[in-house]
Amino acid sequence: MVCVMAGPKTPFKTWMPQAIEQARAAEARGEVPVGAVIVSPQGEIISRAGNETRERHDPSAHAEILAIRRACRAVGSQRLTGHSLWVTLEPCPMCAAGIAMARIEAVHYGASDPKSGGIESGPRLYDHPNLHHHPKIYSGIAQEECAAMLQDFFQLRRE
């Protein structure tokens, strides 16, 4: 993917291809194809994850939560200040809360989730005034590819 500019002199690199790779790996395991990566302030991927709810028999094993857990272990802290999350689908309310609790600086996501999203759809968790942390939100990154991957997955399930 092409870099876009974040500011007059700051190049903005996309990490969505790596999140998509995690989503495809999740799909190959029979999971809903959602993938996430967490990037350090220095621009290095420190954790990767795809959904694992079915294989772990754990409804909280969403890609975002697993990536947060792995990143926190990697940095030795429950806070991921300055880090960014790249995820193929708009985080649900559970994941949005975990993102806020981890103090992730920015969330970049691909496809919107009108049914189960928690950021710009549904309860819009970050609009709540009592939430302690409000990350920056960047939506629609590789949106068509991310949405098509999910639509194809569910279409095959229905057939």
N, C-alpha and C positions, 0 to 999 in steps of 0.2 A: 504494500500500500504506500501511497505517497504521503510524505510529511506535509503537514499544514502548519502555518505559523500561529504560535500562541501569543505572540507579542511582536513588537518591532524588531527585536533581535533574538528572541528565544525560539529555537526550533521545537516543534511539538512532534514527538514520535508516537506513532500508534502501536499498541501492543495487542490490538484486536486479532491479528492472525494467530497469535499464540493462544488466545482465549478460544478461538474457533477450533484450533487443533485439539484442545482439551475437550471441547463439546463433541467433536467427532469421535474421540476416544471413548467418551461416556456412551455415546450412541452405539458404538461397536460392542459395548458391554451390556446393551439392553436398557440403558438408562435414558431418561429424557435428556436430549443433547443440549446441555448448558455447561459452559466452561468459563473459568475465571483464572486470572493471574493477578498477582500483586507485585507492584514495581516499587523499588526503593527510591528515596529522594535522589540517589546517585544514578538512577536509570537502569537498574539491574532487576531482573525478575527474581524474586526471593521465594515465591511459592506459586504452585500451579495446582489446579484441581478441576475435575469434572464432577457432575452429580454422581453420588454413590448411595442414594436412598434405598434402592432395591437390594444391592449387594450387601449393604450393612444392616438392612432391616431397621433403618433409622430415618425418621421423617425430617430430622434436622441436618442430614448429610447433603445439603445443597452445596453446589460448587463454591459459592461465596463463603459460606461458613467454614468449609474445609480449607479453603485458601487462607482465610483469616487465622484459623488455628495453626496452620503450618507456618505462616509468616510470623506470628507471635512467638512460636518456638524458635524460629530462626534468629530473631532479633533479641530474644530473651526478655520480652516485655509484653504486657497486655495492651499496650498502646502502639499504634502504627502511625504516629504523627509524621506528616510529610509524605506518606506512601499513597499510591494510587491503586485503585482496583479497576480492572478491565474485565467486563463480563458480557456474555452474548445476549442475555435477556435482562430486562428491567428487574431488579431485585424485588422479592416479595417483602411484606412487612417484617417478617422474622429476620431476613437477611439485612434489610435496611436498618433495623435496630442494632444488629450485630456490627454493621459498618460504623454506625454512630458511636457505639460503645468502644470500638477499637480506635476511634478518632482518625479514621482514614480521611485524607485531605480531599481526594477527588474520586468520583465514580464515573467511569466511562462505560456506557452500555450500548448494545446494538439494537435489538428489537424491543419495542414497547410490549407490555403485558396488560391489556385492558381488563382482563378478568382477575388477575392475581398480583399485579404490580403494587408496589408500596411507595413509590417515589413520585412519579408524575401521573400515575393512574391510582385507582383505589383510594386508600386512606391518606395518601400524600404525607407520609410520616414526617418528612423534613419541614413541612409547613407548620408543624405543631410548635407553639411558642415555648413550651416547657422542655423540649428536647435540648440536651446539653451541647450537642455538636451537630452542625449542619455542613456536610461536605459539599464541595462544588459538584455540580452535575453536568455531564456532557452526554447527551443522548443521540441516538440515530447513527452511531458509528458502524459502518458496514451493515446497516439495518436490513437491506434486502437479502443479503446472504444469510444473516442470522435468522431472520423471519422464515426464509425458505427452508432452512434446515429443520426448524421446528415444525412447520406445516407439513413437510414431507414425512417426518417421523410420525406425526399423528395420523396422517392420511394412510400410511401403511398399517398402523394399528387398527384403524377402522375397517380395513378391507379384509 
